Each structure stands twice: as structure tokens, then as C-alpha cells.
């Protein structure tokens, strides 16, 4: 059985497993009676999140469900669904993603890698949340300003942090934390999911002594490596490489800063760590300094690091997909639990989409010699196809192989071209033009 069929079969097995339901219902009394809004149906409904009116989504869903399962016409009010979803814990989507997608996908160790490493990007991003007292208390608020810099008041925001396989498009772990949480503290929670062949990539928010020490421990215990970008005001060896081109690479032993000794000792982290700083010059002349555990200069020459660090950009495009393509910030509910459900359900959908589109991606790649440019699956098409077939995928008795074959045919429609090294000048958009785009031109896939 191929990976996509295995992922779907595992998802369906969990979805209909009574123990899975017991683990992820808010109260032992919930989902015990045979009603229309069963545990599995509520979960799949949340997966089908849409920018449409909730009642329209419900009408479309139960119309399709009735046809797919040959049932009499079913109708559910938005109030009934809103009450039912509060009986389901968001942890169901976390287990569903981790077990059905991540563990299943990497079980055979057959995936894209860089010199044997699984490249894992870590990054955080602010997520705008619904403005309710409950959400303000849970996630905190930030001051919001308009284009003219005038403060408009406080708005709730959360901090999303993801650990993301940039070559295979699989989110390994995700956390929605308090808006004022420290990115390094949140990122440390991801480290439990790293394995021996992982190379962690991060921007300049991550190379503090504490995080490098955490990674040093993982390097010794599990064999994990890392590569982070340094700011111009970070470690002394990094600052020297910013101002001088005398050396491109230097290996040094860092000692814990005086003001961090107590914390590092409390955490049981090493007082000294050996790292490598690398100076990289971009095409426009900008100097970047990277810090890494790849200290073997013969095996990992300096010339490799520019392209390697550039691969981290995959995690940035993942956030673009979450916020713009999938409209994550257009939440389907206004409670804390609804926000967490939408967030973790979207992470699961992204992981499933990456697995389901793998065959279509291979087909398009095989056609590269015939085309002027390589092609890839159009994400707008793939996410819409999964949304429209989620009932057939997870709730129906239709053979998984037939559903996957149908989806692959859809994924191959309207592919997009990959133009390597394409540079497009960034245009400054006026507030009026941006509003016009959002109101009248933007197309939605959900």
C-alpha cells in the first residue's frame, strides 16, 4: 500500500476508534448517543472549514453526506454545530496529524533529503484572533495601528510556531501559544520531535546561547544538527565576520554569558559549546553570518551554506499558505477551543495535502524534459479538491484507491510553472489598492 492510502486508512481508523473518541471528548458523557452530529462528523466538519457562512457550509456538507452515504436528507443548524464542537477537544487534530500523517509518512525512511539530512525549518508568526474577552485572556493583546500610524486599540494575537520539513512540505509539529510568548521557549517544545538525521534551520530569532546549548545536547544524544542565521549584534565572532572578509569560516568555543549562567545551570545545559560561524555574501552584496554545528569544513565547505540556508524559505511559504490560501485567520468560531480546533485542523489538512499530492508531483516532474519550465501542483486546486472530497476520504466506504486516483487527476489540472532564480521587484501597494484586491479581486479556495 502506498503512503497516501496508508495515511487515509490510518486517519479513518482513528476517526472511528472508540478509544480515540474517549481520549478527545471534553466530558465522558459527550458523544454517547447516536445523533446526527457524531464525533467523526463534527471532526470532519471542522476540517472542511470555509470562508462561507457557517449555515451554508452545513447545508452543503449534509447534502453531500446524504448523497455519499445514501441517507435521507439531513439538516443541522449552525447553533447545533457550535454546541457540538465544544464537546470535542482540539487535541484530536494533534493526534490525528502526528499519528496518521507524520509517523506514517516517515515510517519507511523514504523521503527527500539533503545529504542524508531531513531539513526542518522552525519559525514563528503572529496570528490575528477573534476579539472576545475569553480569547483576550487566553492569548493576550497587542496595539493595532492603521497605515498612518494611529493606534486603533488592542487586538488579540497568538504566536504560531511550526517545525516544518521544507523539502517534503510536512509540518512535523505546531503550537499556538500566547501572543507574547518567547519564540525560543516555544521552539524548545518542538525539539522532542527531532530525530538523528534532522538539520534544523532557523532565522536570527533563534541563535541565543540557550537554544544553541539545547541543540548541542541533541547533537550529543540524538545526532541532530542545526544552522541558524545570526543578527549583526549577536556573538562576538559573528560580529567580526560581519565587518571583515578576512575569513569565511571560523570554529570557536562559546562560553555561557555571565547573566545566563544561573539559567543554563538550572536547565542542566553545557557551560561551553563548540560552533562554526560562516560568512555568506548574497547576490546583492548583503552579508549574512550563519552559526552551525556542521563543523567539518572538508565535508561541509563554506560554498554549501548559501544554498542550504536558502532552503529555509519553505517555512515562510508555509505560513503564506496558512494565512492567505487557507484563510486561517478567518476563524469559524469565536471561542478559545474553536480557534485551537481551526488551527490544528489546518495543520493536519496541510500535512495530508502534501502526502496526497506526492504522486501528482512525481508525474509533473517526469514531464519536465518536455516543458520549458518544471511544473508543480497548484495548491489552490489541491486544497479545494481535498475539501470537496473530504467526506469520500474519511467517512464513506468508497475504496481509498479510487478516491486517491480521482484526486490525483484533479491535482494535475492547471499546474503552475517553477521559474528558478526569478526575481520580481517588490511593488509598494497603497492601502486603497490593497483593500480593492481583498474586496473585489482575491480568489478563495476554501
Secondary structure, 3 states (H helix, E strand, C coil): CCHHHHHHHHHHHHHCCHHHHHHCECCCCCCCCCCCCCHHHHHHHHHCCCCCCHHHHHHHHHHHHHHHCCCCCCCCCHHHHHHHHCCECCHHHHHHHHHHHHHHHCCCCCCCCECCEEEEEEEEEEEECCCCHHHHHHHCEEEEECCCCCEEEEEEEEEEEEEEECCCCEEEEEEEEECCCCHHHHHHHHHHHCCCCEEEEECCCCCCHHHHHHHHHHHHHCCCEEEEEECCCCCHHHHHHHHCCCCCEEEEEEECCHHHHHHHHHHCCCCEEEEEEEEEECCCCCEEEEEECCCCCCCCCCHHHHHHHHCCHHHHHHHHHHHHHCCCCCCCCCCHHHHHHHHHHHHHHHHHHHHHCHHHHHHHHHCHHHCCCEEECCHHHHHHHHHHCHHHHHCCCCCHHHHHHHHHHHHCCCCEEECCCCCCCCCCCCHHHHHHHHHHHCCCCC
